[in-house]
Amino acid sequence: MAIIWRHSVLAPRHAEIGGELEDWNGMGTAWFYDHTPERAKADYEAIRTKAGLMDVSGLKKLHIVGADAAYVIDRVTTRNVEKIAPGRSTYASILNADGKFIDDCIIYHLAVNTWMVVHGTGAGMEQFTSVAAAKNVSVLFDDDLHDMSLQGPVAVDFLAKHIKGIRDLAYFGIMNTRLFGRDVMISRTGYTGERGYEIFVGAKDATHLWDNILSEGASMGIRPVQFSTLDLLRTESYLLFYPGDNSETYPFDDAPHVGDTIWELGLEFTVSPEKTGFIGAENHYALEGKERFKIYGVRLDGTTPADEGADLLQDGKKVGVVTFGMYSELNKHNVGIARMPKDCATPGVKLTVRNEDGTEIGCVTEEMPFYDKEKTIRIAKG
C-alpha cells in the first residue's frame, strides 16, 4: 500500500466531485472523478476544444537559491543554464553516473541566483541535494506551493480577462502577477500539447483560485479534469511519462533493469549542444548508436485502442510493447507510444498489436507527435 505523505489543499474539492485520491509521487492525486468512458472522453475533449483545469501539485518543487545555484543546476541537468535568461524556463533531463535517464524537469530562472526546478517521480531531488552539499546554495523542497494546470485553446482568452500581457507571454515564459486578487506565478508550460499555462500559488490561496477559475470559466467551457486525462493527451502529443514509458515499468526479459538512455527515449534534444560536465555526460555520449530499442509511434487499424502494455509483434514474434494507446473520436486516429527495435523505428513498418484478451490489431509505425505535428498550437502567439 502506498504511503501518501504529501497533501494538496484541493483534496476536498476533488472529493466533492467524486475524486478518488490515489498516490502519485507521494501525494493523493485525483486520478479519476469517475471511471466511465464518458467522463474520460469529456475531459479529453474539453482540453482539446475548450479548456480544463487540473491539480498537478504532486510535481515536486525545489527552490535552488544562492551564489552556486546555477552551478548546481548545470551539473545536475543536461541544459546549459547560462542560456536561460531570467523570466524563462526550459525542459531538461537528469542522468545518473552511467549516463542513464533518471528524471526530467523544468528549470525556471526566476531572478539572479534564484531558480526553481519542478520534477516528477524520479531521483532528481536526490541529485540536486547531493551536488549542493558544501556549496553556497540552498535546496528547499516546497509543498506549500501548489500547481494548477489550465490547458486548452480558451485558456489564454480566460486569463486575458484578468491579466494584462498574458497574450505576449512566450512559450516557456514566466510571469509574476495577481489573479483573482492573489499572488501567482504563471508559466506557459503544460503536458497536453495545447496552448496552456501552469499557475503556481501558495496553499492558502489555492482553493480561492480553483473555485474562481471554475466558476467564472464555466461559461467558456472550462471544467475540472481528472489526472488520468494526461495519458490520452500525452500519447498523441509525444510527451513521455516517467516511469510509464521506461524499463522500470517494462524491463527486458533477458536482462535486469539497468535504465534507459535518452538516445533510446528520443530525448537527446534535451542536451544543450556540445555540453559536457553534467552527471553522466561521458557515458551518455559513449552510448550513442548503442540503442537496445527506440521509442516510436504506432497507428492502429480500426477504433479499438492498444492496451497499456500490449505486445508489439513482427511476423508473429513479440518485439516490443505499447506503453500507452488511445483512440480519439475527435481527431479520428487510433495511436500509441511504443518501445520497439531500432530498425522498426522508421515510418511505414507494418506490425501487429496484441491486446491482453488476445485480440490482434494491425498497425504501422509513424513518427510522433500524432497531434499538431508541427507543434504550432503550443507555441502560438497573440
C-alpha positions as CSV (number, residue, x, y, z in Angstrom):
1,M,0.0,0.0,0.0
2,A,1.3,3.4,-1.0
3,I,2.2,5.9,1.8
4,I,0.7,9.3,1.0
5,W,2.9,11.8,2.8
6,R,2.1,14.9,0.7
7,H,-1.3,16.6,0.6
8,S,-3.0,19.1,-1.7
9,V,-5.3,21.6,-0.1
10,L,-7.6,21.0,-3.1
11,A,-8.3,17.4,-1.9
12,P,-11.8,18.3,-0.5
13,R,-12.7,19.9,-3.8
14,H,-11.8,16.7,-5.7
15,A,-13.8,14.6,-3.2
16,E,-16.8,16.8,-3.7
17,I,-17.0,15.8,-7.4
18,G,-16.2,12.1,-6.8
19,G,-12.4,12.3,-7.0
20,E,-10.5,9.2,-5.9
21,L,-7.2,10.3,-4.4
22,E,-4.5,7.8,-5.3
23,D,-0.8,8.1,-4.7
24,W,1.3,9.9,-7.3
25,N,4.7,11.0,-6.3
26,G,3.7,10.7,-2.6
27,M,0.6,12.9,-3.0
28,G,-3.0,12.0,-3.1
29,T,-4.0,12.9,-6.7
30,A,-7.4,12.9,-8.4
31,W,-6.7,10.2,-11.0
32,F,-10.4,9.8,-11.6
33,Y,-13.6,11.8,-10.9
34,D,-15.3,8.7,-12.2
35,H,-14.2,5.7,-14.2
36,T,-16.7,6.0,-17.1
37,P,-15.6,6.3,-20.7
38,E,-18.0,9.2,-20.9
39,R,-16.0,11.2,-18.3
40,A,-12.7,10.4,-19.9
41,K,-14.0,11.5,-23.3
42,A,-15.5,14.7,-22.0
43,D,-12.3,15.7,-20.1
44,Y,-10.1,14.9,-23.1
45,E,-12.3,16.9,-25.5
46,A,-12.6,19.8,-23.1
47,I,-8.8,20.4,-23.2
48,R,-8.7,19.9,-27.0
49,T,-11.6,22.2,-27.8
50,K,-12.2,24.5,-24.7
51,A,-10.0,24.2,-21.6
52,G,-9.6,22.1,-18.5
53,L,-8.2,22.8,-15.0
54,M,-6.1,20.1,-13.3
55,D,-4.4,19.9,-10.0
56,V,-0.8,18.9,-10.7
57,S,0.6,19.8,-7.3
58,G,2.1,16.3,-7.0
59,L,5.0,17.6,-9.0
60,K,8.0,18.3,-6.7
61,K,9.0,21.9,-6.5
62,L,12.6,22.8,-5.5
63,H,13.9,26.3,-4.9
64,I,17.6,26.4,-5.6
65,V,19.0,29.7,-4.3
66,G,22.4,31.1,-3.8
67,A,25.7,32.0,-5.5
68,D,26.3,28.4,-6.6
69,A,22.7,27.8,-7.7
70,A,23.5,27.9,-11.4
71,Y,26.5,25.6,-10.9
72,V,24.4,23.0,-9.2
73,I,21.7,23.1,-11.9
74,D,24.3,23.0,-14.6
75,R,26.0,20.0,-13.0
76,V,22.8,18.0,-12.5
77,T,20.9,18.7,-15.7
78,T,21.6,18.4,-19.4
79,R,20.9,22.0,-20.2
80,N,23.3,24.9,-20.4
81,V,21.8,27.2,-17.7
82,E,23.8,30.2,-18.9
83,K,21.4,30.3,-21.8
84,I,18.3,30.5,-19.6
85,A,17.5,34.2,-19.1
86,P,15.6,35.4,-16.0
87,G,11.9,35.0,-16.7
88,R,12.4,32.0,-18.9
89,S,12.3,28.2,-18.3
90,T,13.3,25.1,-20.2
91,Y,12.8,21.3,-20.2
92,A,15.8,19.1,-19.2
93,S,16.8,15.6,-18.4
94,I,18.7,14.3,-15.4
95,L,21.0,11.3,-15.7
96,N,22.9,9.1,-13.3
97,A,26.7,8.5,-13.5
98,D,26.1,5.7,-16.0
99,G,24.5,8.1,-18.5
100,K,21.0,6.7,-17.9
101,F,17.8,8.7,-17.6
102,I,16.5,9.0,-14.0
103,D,14.2,12.0,-14.2
104,D,13.0,15.0,-16.2
105,C,12.4,18.5,-15.0
106,I,11.6,22.1,-16.0
107,I,14.2,24.7,-14.9
108,Y,12.7,28.1,-14.0
109,H,15.1,31.1,-13.8
110,L,13.3,33.4,-11.5
111,A,15.9,36.1,-10.7
112,V,19.7,36.5,-10.1
113,N,20.8,33.4,-8.1
114,T,17.2,32.4,-7.7
115,W,15.9,29.3,-9.5
116,M,13.1,26.8,-9.2
117,V,13.2,23.2,-10.6
118,V,10.0,21.2,-10.9
119,H,10.4,17.5,-11.4
120,G,8.3,14.3,-11.4
121,T,8.7,10.9,-9.7
122,G,12.4,10.2,-10.4
123,A,15.5,10.8,-8.3
124,G,16.0,14.5,-9.3
125,M,15.8,15.8,-5.8
126,E,18.5,13.4,-4.6
127,Q,20.8,14.5,-7.3
128,F,20.3,18.2,-6.5
129,T,20.8,17.8,-2.8
130,S,23.9,15.7,-3.3
131,V,25.6,18.2,-5.7
132,A,24.6,21.1,-3.5
133,A,26.5,19.7,-0.4
134,A,29.1,22.1,0.8
135,K,28.2,24.7,-1.9
136,N,27.0,28.2,-1.3
137,V,23.4,27.2,-2.2
138,S,20.2,26.2,-0.5
139,V,17.9,23.5,-2.0
140,L,14.4,24.0,-0.5
141,F,11.6,21.5,-1.1
142,D,8.3,23.4,-1.2
143,D,5.0,21.6,-0.8
144,D,3.2,24.8,0.2
145,L,3.4,25.9,-3.4
146,H,0.5,24.4,-5.4
147,D,0.4,24.0,-9.1
148,M,-2.7,24.1,-11.3
149,S,-2.6,23.4,-15.0
150,L,-5.1,25.4,-17.2
151,Q,-4.8,23.9,-20.6
152,G,-6.7,24.3,-23.9
153,P,-7.5,26.8,-26.6
154,V,-9.7,29.2,-24.5
155,A,-7.2,29.3,-21.6
156,V,-5.5,32.4,-22.9
157,D,-8.9,34.1,-23.5
158,F,-9.9,33.4,-20.0
159,L,-6.7,34.7,-18.4
160,A,-6.6,37.7,-20.7
161,K,-9.7,39.0,-18.9
162,H,-7.7,39.3,-15.7
163,I,-4.0,39.6,-16.6
164,K,-2.6,42.3,-18.9
165,G,0.1,41.0,-21.2
166,I,-0.7,37.3,-20.9
167,R,-1.1,37.0,-24.7
168,D,2.5,38.2,-25.0
169,L,3.9,35.5,-22.7
170,A,6.1,33.3,-24.9
171,Y,6.2,29.5,-24.7
172,F,8.2,28.6,-21.6
173,G,8.0,32.2,-20.4
174,I,7.3,33.1,-16.8
175,M,5.1,35.9,-15.3
176,N,4.7,37.0,-11.7
177,T,1.3,38.7,-11.3
178,R,-2.0,38.6,-9.5
179,L,-5.1,36.5,-10.3
180,F,-8.4,37.0,-8.5
181,G,-6.6,39.1,-6.0
182,R,-3.9,36.6,-5.1
183,D,-0.2,36.4,-5.9
184,V,0.7,33.9,-8.5
185,M,3.5,32.8,-10.9
186,I,2.2,31.8,-14.3
187,S,4.4,29.8,-16.7
188,R,3.4,29.0,-20.3
189,T,4.0,25.3,-19.9
190,G,2.0,22.1,-19.7
191,Y,1.8,18.5,-20.6
192,T,-1.0,18.3,-23.1
193,G,0.3,19.6,-26.5
194,E,-2.1,22.5,-26.2
195,R,-1.5,26.2,-25.5
196,G,-1.7,26.1,-21.8
197,Y,-0.5,27.6,-18.5
198,E,0.6,26.4,-15.1
199,I,-0.5,28.6,-12.2
200,F,1.7,28.4,-9.1
201,V,0.1,29.7,-5.9
202,G,0.6,29.3,-2.2
203,A,-1.6,26.8,-0.3
204,K,-3.6,29.4,1.5
205,D,-4.8,30.8,-1.9
206,A,-5.1,27.7,-3.9
207,T,-8.8,26.9,-3.2
208,H,-9.8,30.5,-3.8
209,L,-8.2,30.4,-7.3
210,W,-9.6,26.9,-8.1
211,D,-13.1,28.0,-7.2
212,N,-13.0,31.3,-9.1
213,I,-11.4,29.8,-12.3
214,L,-14.1,27.1,-12.5
215,S,-17.0,29.4,-11.5
216,E,-16.2,32.2,-14.0
217,G,-14.7,29.8,-16.6
218,A,-17.8,27.5,-16.8
219,S,-19.5,29.7,-19.4
220,M,-16.4,29.3,-21.6
221,G,-16.4,25.5,-21.2
222,I,-13.6,25.3,-18.6
223,R,-14.1,22.3,-16.4
224,P,-12.1,20.3,-13.8
225,V,-10.2,17.5,-15.4
226,Q,-9.1,14.2,-13.9
227,F,-5.4,13.5,-13.8
228,S,-5.7,10.3,-15.9
229,T,-6.7,12.5,-18.9
230,L,-3.0,13.3,-19.3
231,D,-2.3,9.8,-20.6
232,L,-4.7,10.5,-23.6
233,L,-3.3,13.9,-24.3
234,R,0.4,13.0,-23.9
235,T,0.1,9.9,-26.1
236,E,-1.0,11.8,-29.2
237,S,1.3,14.7,-28.4
238,Y,4.5,12.6,-27.8
239,L,5.1,13.5,-24.2
240,L,6.7,10.8,-22.2
241,F,5.8,9.9,-18.6
242,Y,8.4,8.5,-16.2
243,P,8.5,5.7,-15.4
244,G,5.5,4.6,-17.5
245,D,7.4,4.5,-20.8
246,N,10.7,3.3,-19.2
247,S,12.4,0.0,-18.4
248,E,11.3,0.4,-14.8
249,T,7.8,-0.5,-16.0
250,Y,8.8,-2.7,-19.0
251,P,12.0,-4.5,-18.1
252,F,13.8,-6.6,-20.7
253,D,13.2,-10.3,-20.3
254,D,16.8,-11.3,-20.7
255,A,18.5,-8.7,-18.6
256,P,18.0,-6.9,-15.2
257,H,16.8,-3.3,-15.3
258,V,19.8,-1.0,-15.9
259,G,18.0,2.1,-17.0
260,D,17.4,3.7,-20.4
261,T,19.5,6.1,-22.4
262,I,18.0,9.3,-23.7
263,W,19.0,8.1,-27.2
264,E,16.6,5.3,-26.7
265,L,13.9,7.6,-25.3
266,G,14.2,10.2,-28.0
267,L,15.2,12.9,-25.5
268,E,18.6,13.7,-26.9
269,F,17.2,17.2,-27.8
270,T,17.3,18.0,-24.1
271,V,21.1,18.1,-24.1
272,S,22.4,21.5,-24.9
273,P,24.8,21.4,-27.9
274,E,28.3,20.3,-27.0
275,K,27.6,20.5,-23.3
276,T,29.9,18.5,-21.0
277,G,30.4,18.3,-17.3
278,F,26.9,17.2,-16.3
279,I,26.5,14.0,-14.4
280,G,26.8,11.0,-16.7
281,A,27.9,13.1,-19.7
282,E,30.8,11.0,-20.9
283,N,28.8,7.8,-20.7
284,H,25.8,9.5,-22.3
285,Y,27.8,10.4,-25.4
286,A,29.5,7.0,-25.5
287,L,26.1,5.3,-25.6
288,E,25.0,7.0,-28.9
289,G,24.3,4.4,-31.5
290,K,24.1,1.5,-29.0
291,E,20.3,1.7,-28.5
292,R,18.6,-1.5,-27.4
293,F,15.2,-0.1,-28.5
294,K,13.6,3.2,-29.6
295,I,10.5,5.0,-28.5
296,Y,8.4,5.4,-31.6
297,G,4.8,5.8,-32.6
298,V,2.2,3.3,-34.0
299,R,-1.0,4.0,-35.8
300,L,-3.6,1.1,-35.4
301,D,-6.3,0.0,-37.6
302,G,-9.9,0.4,-36.5
303,T,-11.1,2.0,-33.3
304,T,-10.0,-0.5,-30.6
305,P,-7.0,1.1,-28.8
306,A,-4.0,-0.8,-27.6
307,D,-4.0,-1.9,-24.0
308,E,-1.5,-0.4,-21.7
309,G,1.5,-2.7,-22.1
310,A,0.1,-4.5,-25.1
311,D,2.5,-6.8,-27.0
312,L,4.0,-5.4,-30.2
313,L,4.6,-8.2,-32.8
314,Q,6.5,-8.5,-36.0
315,D,5.9,-11.6,-38.1
316,G,4.2,-13.2,-35.1
317,K,7.1,-12.6,-32.7
318,K,7.0,-10.2,-29.8
319,V,9.5,-7.4,-30.5
320,G,8.2,-4.6,-28.2
321,V,5.4,-3.1,-26.2
322,V,2.9,-0.3,-26.5
323,T,3.3,1.7,-23.3
324,F,0.0,3.6,-23.9
325,G,-2.6,3.7,-26.6
326,M,-5.7,5.8,-27.3
327,Y,-8.4,6.2,-29.8
328,S,-9.6,9.8,-30.4
329,E,-13.1,10.2,-31.9
330,L,-12.3,13.9,-32.1
331,N,-9.1,13.5,-34.2
332,K,-10.1,10.2,-35.8
333,H,-7.0,8.3,-35.0
334,N,-6.0,5.2,-33.1
335,V,-2.4,5.7,-31.9
336,G,0.1,4.6,-29.3
337,I,3.6,5.2,-27.9
338,A,5.7,2.1,-28.3
339,R,9.1,0.6,-27.4
340,M,10.4,-1.2,-30.4
341,P,13.6,-2.4,-32.1
342,K,15.7,0.3,-33.6
343,D,15.3,-1.0,-37.1
344,C,11.5,-0.7,-36.8
345,A,11.6,2.9,-35.7
346,T,11.1,4.4,-39.1
347,P,7.8,5.3,-40.8
348,G,5.7,2.7,-42.6
349,V,6.8,-0.6,-40.9
350,K,3.9,-3.0,-40.6
351,L,3.5,-4.5,-37.1
352,T,0.7,-6.0,-35.0
353,V,-0.6,-5.1,-31.6
354,R,-1.8,-8.0,-29.4
355,N,-4.1,-6.9,-26.5
356,E,-4.4,-8.8,-23.3
357,D,-7.6,-10.7,-24.4
358,G,-5.7,-12.0,-27.5
359,T,-7.2,-9.5,-30.0
360,E,-4.7,-8.7,-32.7
361,I,-4.8,-5.3,-34.4
362,G,-2.7,-4.3,-37.4
363,C,-0.7,-1.2,-37.1
364,V,2.0,0.8,-38.9
365,T,4.9,2.8,-37.4
366,E,4.7,6.5,-37.6
367,E,6.8,9.4,-36.4
368,M,5.3,11.3,-33.4
369,P,3.6,13.5,-32.5
370,F,0.3,12.5,-34.0
371,Y,-1.5,15.7,-33.0
372,D,-0.2,19.1,-34.0
373,K,2.7,17.6,-35.9
374,E,4.4,20.9,-36.4
375,K,3.8,21.9,-32.7
376,T,2.3,25.2,-33.8
377,I,-0.5,25.1,-31.3
378,R,1.5,25.0,-28.1
379,I,3.8,27.8,-29.3
380,A,1.2,30.1,-30.8
381,K,1.5,33.9,-30.3
382,G,-1.1,36.5,-29.5
